[in-house]
Amino acid sequence: MQIKDLFNILHNSLESQKNGAKISLKDMAKSLGISMRTYQDWKLGRAKPQAAAVVIKMLGQLDDEEIIRAVRKINKLQD
């Protein structure tokens, strides 16, 4: 699996969570605190943030409940 696949899966999951409402690249980038160009490059595979693959691999080693706990802790740090 490539990094672009991860970003596309997550982007699509977020749209699905909003009942299929499309999320623009601009809006997604803004919510992540990055430029639209950077996000677009990640989605298209033109740039590959090294940490993204490692984070996904680490989350993949956790069971479902621990993934939820970890993500909630991370989200609290963002506030």
C-alpha positions in Angstrom: 0.0 0.0 0.0 1.3 3.4 -0.9 1.0 6.6 1.2 -1.5 8.1 -1.4 -3.8 5.1 -0.8 -3.8 5.9 3.0 -4.7 9.5 2.4 -7.4 8.6 -0.1 -8.9 5.9 2.3 -9.0 8.4 5.2 -10.4 11.2 3.1 -13.1 8.9 1.8 -13.9 7.7 5.3 -14.3 11.2 6.5 -16.7 12.0 3.6 -18.6 8.8 4.4 -18.9 9.8 8.1 -20.5 13.0 6.8 -23.1 11.0 4.9 -21.2 11.2 1.6 -20.8 15.0 1.7 -17.8 15.9 -0.4 -14.8 17.5 1.4 -12.7 19.7 -0.8 -9.0 19.5 -0.8 -8.9 23.1 0.4 -11.2 22.4 3.4 -9.3 19.2 4.3 -6.0 21.0 4.1 -7.3 23.8 6.3 -8.6 21.4 8.9 -5.1 19.8 9.0 -3.3 23.1 9.2 -1.4 22.5 5.9 -1.4 24.0 2.5 -3.8 22.7 -0.1 -0.9 22.0 -2.4 0.8 19.8 0.2 -2.4 17.8 0.8 -2.9 17.5 -2.9 0.6 16.2 -3.4 0.1 13.6 -0.6 -3.2 12.4 -2.1 -1.7 12.1 -5.6 1.5 10.5 -4.3 3.8 13.3 -5.5 5.1 13.7 -1.9 5.3 11.1 0.8 5.4 12.2 4.4 7.6 9.6 6.0 5.8 9.7 9.4 2.4 8.9 7.9 3.4 5.3 7.0 4.9 4.7 10.4 1.9 6.1 12.2 -0.4 3.8 10.2 1.8 0.8 10.8 1.8 1.5 14.6 -2.0 1.9 14.7 -2.3 -1.3 12.8 -0.5 -3.1 15.6 -3.2 -2.0 18.1 -6.6 -3.6 18.7 -9.7 -1.6 17.9 -10.3 -0.3 21.4 -6.7 0.8 21.8 -6.8 2.6 18.5 -9.8 4.6 19.6 -8.1 5.5 22.9 -4.9 6.5 21.2 -6.7 8.7 18.6 -8.8 10.4 21.3 -5.6 11.2 23.3 -4.0 12.6 20.1 -7.1 14.7 19.4 -7.0 16.1 22.9 -3.4 17.2 22.4 -4.5 19.1 19.3 -7.0 21.3 21.2 
